[in-house]
Amino acid sequence: MLFPEFEYGIYKDVLAGCRKKVMALSRGKTWEEITSGPRLDTRAMSGLIVLHGPSPLLGGTTHFHAFTLHMVIEDAFYKNRLQAPVIESIFERSLESTWSLVGLLAERNMMWAYPESRRKPLLDACLHFWDELLAEGARYTSGSTTGATLWDLHSNLKMILSNLGVPTPVLNAPLPGGDLRSILGHRK
């Protein structure tokens, strides 16, 4: 998976970089402008893909802080620094690449997945990128120093599936064959 370079590092540096990106958004820059730039391949870099934080357990080590940009954007929205149309545009653009989709799936960023109108597009993006999300293996974390698969963690994907009627025992069980499509028959 390719992440923007600014989402990799120790948390305090990633947070500072994301704040600069969001400040640029509030001054009229586009999603494309703030997220362009060098990409880092997770296969070539050490560290975990962090979905929730900050975590004192991950301290001064470098990781992909996938939740941070969307968290800072959400904070700017609540402080009236970004308006709803900008947020909606960012949501739609975030569905177009794996790294930004992971940011939306972070449990910390539930605001992005909570509106009912966003659930189907988010699930569709997960289905589209599932093989790439799955390929990371036990590289995801919600703050622990031990990685897990995306399916093994609580995420906005499971919240969406639950709201679509997939029973909790199915959501807590191993994913048959690692294939997200295998449980979609449980939806309402």
Wavefront OBJ file of the C-alpha trace (Angstrom):
o trace
v 0.000 0.000 0.000
v 1.279 3.465 -0.814
v 0.908 6.137 1.865
v 1.761 9.813 1.576
v 5.125 10.448 3.153
v 3.595 12.894 5.652
v 1.602 10.073 7.325
v 4.742 8.122 8.241
v 6.904 8.822 11.264
v 6.520 9.314 14.968
v 3.063 10.507 15.966
v 3.950 14.058 17.005
v 5.642 14.718 13.654
v 2.791 13.171 11.670
v 0.277 15.230 13.655
v 2.207 18.451 12.972
v 2.379 17.611 9.265
v -1.335 16.832 9.107
v -2.168 20.105 10.849
v -0.227 21.967 8.161
v -2.130 20.082 5.466
v -5.480 20.943 7.057
v -4.469 24.588 7.451
v -3.823 24.602 3.704
v -7.275 23.063 3.153
v -8.868 25.811 5.228
v -7.101 28.358 3.012
v -8.594 26.914 -0.152
v -6.203 24.169 -1.227
v -7.784 21.026 -2.643
v -7.554 17.439 -1.403
v -5.326 16.656 -4.376
v -2.991 19.529 -3.539
v -2.585 18.637 0.117
v -2.154 14.894 -0.445
v 0.160 15.037 -3.445
v 3.827 14.351 -3.023
v 6.087 11.415 -2.315
v 4.570 8.059 -1.426
v 6.018 5.338 0.766
v 5.357 1.670 0.109
v 4.395 -0.160 3.289
v 6.213 -3.246 1.999
v 9.508 -1.344 2.045
v 9.059 0.396 5.402
v 9.007 -0.763 9.004
v 6.216 0.001 11.422
v 2.528 -0.669 11.769
v -0.536 0.909 10.175
v -2.071 2.757 13.111
v -5.871 3.087 13.194
v -6.267 4.658 16.623
v -4.136 6.895 18.714
v -2.071 8.475 19.834
v -0.761 5.471 21.677
v 1.916 5.734 24.356
v 2.850 2.144 23.502
v 3.993 3.237 20.048
v 5.922 6.180 21.507
v 8.941 7.301 19.563
v 8.850 4.672 16.836
v 7.922 5.245 13.210
v 4.597 4.005 11.907
v 1.961 4.825 9.302
v -0.537 6.915 11.297
v -3.492 6.298 8.991
v -6.074 7.890 11.291
v -4.368 11.245 11.785
v -5.243 13.298 8.700
v -8.960 12.534 8.862
v -8.930 13.143 12.633
v -7.412 16.602 12.151
v -9.868 17.384 9.338
v -12.757 16.367 11.609
v -11.421 18.624 14.357
v -11.204 21.551 11.913
v -14.804 20.928 10.852
v -16.032 21.014 14.458
v -14.136 24.274 14.972
v -15.816 25.740 11.850
v -12.526 25.950 9.946
v -13.866 23.666 7.221
v -17.397 23.608 5.858
v -19.665 20.636 5.135
v -19.219 20.706 1.314
v -15.441 20.437 1.758
v -15.887 17.520 4.163
v -18.210 15.742 1.732
v -15.725 16.214 -1.106
v -12.899 14.861 1.061
v -15.006 11.832 1.972
v -15.704 11.075 -1.692
v -12.055 11.527 -2.685
v -10.930 9.381 0.258
v -12.824 6.431 -1.207
v -10.587 6.510 -4.289
v -7.345 5.251 -2.764
v -6.439 2.600 -0.251
v -4.419 4.765 2.143
v -7.202 7.315 2.590
v -9.828 4.580 2.843
v -7.864 3.163 5.783
v -8.110 6.597 7.403
v -11.892 6.451 7.074
v -11.972 2.941 8.545
v -10.130 4.002 11.687
v -12.490 3.689 14.638
v -11.271 7.092 15.847
v -12.807 8.593 12.702
v -16.349 7.288 13.171
v -17.802 10.659 12.139
v -16.779 9.870 8.582
v -18.670 6.559 8.503
v -21.612 7.267 10.767
v -24.030 9.022 8.363
v -26.223 6.380 6.772
v -25.710 7.864 3.296
v -21.982 7.107 3.516
v -22.211 3.462 4.534
v -22.805 1.871 1.138
v -20.107 3.927 -0.644
v -17.660 3.054 2.122
v -18.509 -0.647 1.948
v -18.213 -0.548 -1.856
v -14.738 1.000 -1.545
v -13.738 -1.705 0.950
v -14.879 -4.385 -1.477
v -13.006 -2.695 -4.327
v -9.738 -2.450 -2.356
v -10.166 -5.564 -0.201
v -7.302 -7.538 -1.721
v -4.888 -4.675 -1.093
v -6.188 -4.144 2.455
v -5.888 -7.881 3.126
v -2.383 -8.071 1.639
v -0.996 -6.016 4.538
v -1.615 -8.992 6.815
v -1.077 -8.498 10.545
v 0.203 -4.962 10.099
v -2.723 -2.956 11.519
v -3.029 -1.749 15.101
v -5.413 0.225 17.260
v -2.502 1.287 19.451
v -0.916 -1.999 20.485
v 2.667 -2.865 19.617
v 1.377 -6.100 18.093
v -0.073 -6.022 14.602
v -3.337 -7.654 13.568
v -5.241 -8.073 10.350
v -7.747 -5.362 9.537
v -10.575 -7.848 10.071
v -9.315 -8.725 13.561
v -9.641 -5.117 14.760
v -12.714 -3.089 15.547
v -13.092 -0.614 12.722
v -15.684 1.428 10.947
v -16.013 -1.437 8.478
v -17.478 -3.620 11.224
v -19.709 -0.764 12.404
v -21.109 -0.424 8.884
v -21.618 -4.167 8.506
v -23.355 -4.290 11.881
v -25.685 -1.478 10.843
v -26.419 -3.377 7.636
v -27.564 -6.359 9.694
v -24.515 -8.622 9.813
v -24.808 -10.412 13.192
v -22.198 -9.752 15.877
v -21.050 -13.417 16.023
v -20.241 -13.227 12.295
v -18.325 -9.972 12.800
v -16.330 -11.498 15.659
v -15.517 -14.739 13.829
v -12.618 -15.227 11.434
v -13.485 -14.077 7.944
v -14.109 -17.185 5.799
v -11.261 -17.465 3.342
v -10.257 -13.893 4.148
v -12.939 -12.779 1.709
v -15.157 -9.901 2.787
v -17.717 -10.891 0.157
v -18.272 -14.189 2.001
v -20.343 -12.551 4.751
v -22.396 -10.124 2.690
v -25.307 -12.563 2.532
v -25.968 -11.718 6.189
v -27.003 -8.145 5.369
v -30.597 -6.986 5.806
l 1 2 3 4 5 6 7 8 9 10 11 12 13 14 15 16 17 18 19 20 21 22 23 24 25 26 27 28 29 30 31 32 33 34 35 36 37 38 39 40 41 42 43 44 45 46 47 48 49 50 51 52 53 54 55 56 57 58 59 60 61 62 63 64 65 66 67 68 69 70 71 72 73 74 75 76 77 78 79 80 81 82 83 84 85 86 87 88 89 90 91 92 93 94 95 96 97 98 99 100 101 102 103 104 105 106 107 108 109 110 111 112 113 114 115 116 117 118 119 120 121 122 123 124 125 126 127 128 129 130 131 132 133 134 135 136 137 138 139 140 141 142 143 144 145 146 147 148 149 150 151 152 153 154 155 156 157 158 159 160 161 162 163 164 165 166 167 168 169 170 171 172 173 174 175 176 177 178 179 180 181 182 183 184 185 186 187 188
